[in-house]
Amino acid sequence: MHKPLVSIVMPCRNEEKFLPVCLDSIQRQTLRNWELIIVNDHSHDQSAKILENFLKIEKRGRVLHNPGNGLVSALNLGINHSQSEMIARMDADDIMEPQRLEMQVEHLQKNTYIELVSCQSQHFPKPIQKQRKGYQVYVDWTNQILTPEDHCINRFVDCPLAHSSVIFRKSLIQKFGGYQDGEFPEDFELWLRWMSHGIKMEKLPHTLLKWRDHPERTSRTDSRYQPVRFNEIKAKYVKLWIEKEAHLNKRKIVCWGAGKIARKLSKLLIKNEIRISAFIDLDPKKIGRSNTEIPILSIDQLPPPDKCFVFILVGSRGAREQIFSYLSDKGFMAGKDFMPLS
């Protein structure tokens, strides 16, 4: 039997409603040399029966039963049993477009310096509720993050990758460790950890995944995916990044934004022993005051780029782009002199 070119690792827990169409999308892949490792994570619906019937007609798949509990242990189990040097993530409620595996595997084969490749995703079904419309905004943002430079600069804003859209080299697991369990989003932590080691990630400008949104999805029901958990893990890796960037040793840290969201994030930065020298804000009512005893300055008081590094804590729609433009006009360079955190 030939070694598969790519191993699809797919945890499954009570996905009877969406599992058949997901499996069908995998079978429709134009790249045929794959294996599918499904980890049944204690399903108590008809998922096991659906998988049993699937394996009767599909010899490239196999089912493992998670001896642990939860997504992280299921993922690590599936990866440990994989035969390929490339790992494709998939969720049992999502849908692959037919060329997804072919295009992503080919990209990794042709670009050996890229260690992880993703693709653009389609958020579906069409959002109606306000909460789901907010998720559409997030998906639109991830679809704009394409190059390795884009991912590097925007890594602390939010998770820049749809988890079920990635294919990565298994050697990354061996070098830098796999998924970790804790009170944080496991995928965001993994991407930040790998990028802290200089790993290059890229996203193809093609929509190859339908990313299903529904009330029962884990990211909506598990406390590990609450905004505060994302901010806690990003603050940890911001601290690590600062320690590795020697050019920041003699520059003051300035945070742009003194609003409610910015204050919450800045408290986490301070908790991680990041020394903030000043805040920048446009609101004249805030200028001249202090935030946790740190002065709030106007944009006219912003030091030059050789004297400070700016973290952008403003994430409202359109504001981040305006701040990027302003700082660039003042001679600041993204990634070198400023980075967005929100």
N, C-alpha and C positions, 0 to 999 in steps of 0.2 A: 504493500500500500504506500502511495506517494505521500510525503510529508506535506501537510497543507501550507499554502502560502500565507494565510492569515487565520488566526483563531478569534472567533466571535465569542465574547464572554457576556452572557446575559443572565443576570439574576431574575428570578420570577417569584412573586408572592401575590397570590390571589388576583391574577390577571385574566381570568376566564373571558371577560368581556372583550378584551383587546388582543389577546394572544394569537388567535387564528390569523388575523390580518397582518400582524407583525411577522409571524412565521412565513406567511405567503410572500411578504416583501423580501425576506432573506432568500427564499428559494428562487426568486426572480432575478437575482443578481447576475450581471453579465460575466463577472469573474466567478468561475465555477470551483476553483481549487481552494475551498475553505472548510473549516470545521466549526461547528456550533456547540459550545459548551453552555448548557442551561443549568443554572444552580437553583433548584427548588428550595426556597427559603420558607419552609413550613406552611405552604399553601393549604387552606382548608376549604377551598371551593373546587371547581372542576378543572383547575389548571393541570393537575397531575394526569387526569384522564386525557385531556387534550394533547399533552406531551407524549403520552403512551401511544396514542393513535398516530401522531406525527412521526415518531421513530419507526413505525412499521413501514413507512414509505420513504423515509429520509435517512440514509445510512451515514450521512456526514454529521449527524447530530448525536449528542449523548446527554443524559441528565445525571447530575450529581445532586445529592441531598446535603444541605448545609448542616453540619453537626453543631455549628454555633448558632448565632441568631443575629439577623440583620444584614444590611447591605455590605458593610465592609468585610465581614468574614466570608460572605458569599462571593464577593469579587476576588479576594485573595485566593480562595479555594479554586475558583475557576481558572485564574491565571496560573496557579501552581500545576494544574492538570493540562495546560495548553501545550500543544506540540510545535506551534509556529514561533518564529522570532518577531512576529507582528501581532499586536493585540488590538482588536476592534471592539470598542464598547458598544453595547446596545441595551436598550431598555425594552421590556416586554409590552409596553403600551405605545411604543413609537413605530414609525414606518420608514424603511430605507427606500430611497429611490433606486432604480435598477443599476445605475452606474456607480453607486457610492463606493463600494469596495474596490472596483477596478481603478477608478480615478485616484483614490487616496493611496492605495498600495503602489500604483505606478509613480505617484509623486514622491513617495519615500524611496523608491528604488532609484529614481533619477537624481534625487537631491539628498546625498548622504549626510550633509551637514544638518538637515532637518530631522529632529528626533520624534516629533509629534505633529501630525497633520489633522486638521479638522475640516469642517465644511460649513457653509451657511445653512441655516435651518428655517423651516416654515412653522410658525406658531399656529396650531389649529386645535379645535375648531375656531371659527371666527369669534373673537371676544365680544361679550355683551356687558358683563358686569364690570364695574370700575376697577376692581382688583385685577381682573384678567386683562383689561386694557393696559394696566400698568406693566404687566408681564410682556405685552406686545412691544411696549417701548423698550424694555430690556432686551428682547430678542433683536429688535431693530439695531440697537447699539452693538450687540455682539457681532452682528453681520457686517458691521463696518470695520471691525478689528481683523485685519487680514495678514499683514506682514509680520515677520519676527520682531521688527522694531515697534509695530503697533502693539503687539502683545506685551512687550517689555515695558513700554511707557505706560500702558493702561492696566497693568496687572493688578494694581491695588484699588482700582475703582470698584470693580465687581468681578465675579467669575467670568472671564471672557470667552468661555467655551461651553457649548452644550455638551454635557457629559457623554451622551449617547452618540455624539458626532465624531469622536476622536478615534484615531488609530495611532498607537505609539509603539516604539521598539521595546521589546521585552527586556533588553539590556538595561533600560532605565531602572527597572525594578531591582535588578541585581546590583546596580551601582549605588542607587540612592534610596532604596526601600520602596515598598508598596503602599497601599492604602492604610491609613492609621485610624483607629477608633478614638472618638472623643466627642466633646461638646462643640463640634464645629463641622461645617460642610466638608465631607471627605474629599471631594474632587477639587475644590478651591484650595484646600491645604496642600494637596498633592501637586497641583500646578505651581503654586508659590514655592514649594520646596524644590521642585525641579528647576524652576527658573532662577532660584537663588544659586544654583550650581552652573548657571550659564546655558541651560538647555534652550535650544531654539524651537519655537513652535510657529506653525503657519496655518492659515485657514484658506481653503480654496474658494474662489469667488463663484461658487456654484451651490445652489440649494439642493442638497442631496439627502436631507433628513426632514421628515415631518415630525415635529416635536409636540406631542400631544399634551394639552393642558386640561386637567379635570380636578374636581374638588378633592379627590382621594389621593392625588399624587403625593409622593413622599415630601417633596419640597414645600408642600402646603400644609402638611400635617405634623411633621417632625420638628421639634424645637431646635434641632441643630441647624436648621435653615432659616432661622429668624435673623433679621438684619443685624442685631447686636452680635450674633455669633460670627457673621462675616467680618464685622468691624474688629472684633477681638483677634481673629486670626490674622487679619491684614496688619494690625498694629504690631503684632509679634514679628512679622516678616519685614515690615518697614524698619524696625529696629535692627534686624539682622542685616538688611541692605545698607543702612547707614554705616554700620560697623565695617562693612567691606569696602565702602567708597572712601578711599583715602583723601580725595579732594574736598570732602565735606568737613574735615577736621578743623579747618580754620574759618569756616563760614557759619554764619548764624542761620538757624532754622526759623523761617517765617511762614506762618499759616495764613492763607487767604480765606477769609470767612470767619464771622463771629456770631452767626445765627445759631438756632437751636440744634440743628443737625451737626454743624461744625463744632459746637461746644461738646457734644457727646463724643465725637470722634477724637477731639483734642485731649479729652480726659483719659482716653485709652492710650494715646501716644505718651502722655505724661506718666501714666501708670507703668509704661514700658521703658521709662527713664530716657525718653526723648526730650531734650531741652529745647523748648520753644522760646524764642527771644521776643517775638511780637506777633500780633494778628493784624491783618489788613482787611478793611471793610469799607464799603461805599456809603453806608448809612451814617449821616452826620450825627445822629443821636447816639451812636455807639463810639464814634471816634473821640479819643481823649479819655475814654473810660478804660477799664481793665477787665480781662477775663481770667479768672483764677490768678489774679495779681500780675498778669502779663498784659502789657499795654496794647491798646487797639489803635492802630495808625491809619492814616489816609493813604491812598495810593501814591500821592505826591511824596510821602515819606518812605516809600519802599527803597531800600538800599540797592546799589547796583549789583549785577549778577556775580561779580567777583567777590562780593562781601556777604552774600546770603544765598540760601537755597529755599525755594518756595514750594510748599505743599498746598495744593488746591483742595479745600474742604467744601467747596460749593458744588453741589451736584444737580441743581435745578436745570430744567431743560433749556438749553441755549446759553446759560450762564457760563458753563465750563468752556464752551467754544469761544465766547467773548474774552474770557480771561486768557486763554491760550493766545489769542490774537494780540491782546494788549501786551502780554509779556514778550512775545516774539518781536513786536515792534520796538520794545525797549532793550532788545539785544539778548534776552534770555532764550536758551535753547532747551527744548523738551528733552527730558531724560538726563541732561547735563546740569541744568540750572533750575528746573522745576518739574514736578510730577503731580498728576491728579490722584487724590485719594478718595474722591467721592464723585 
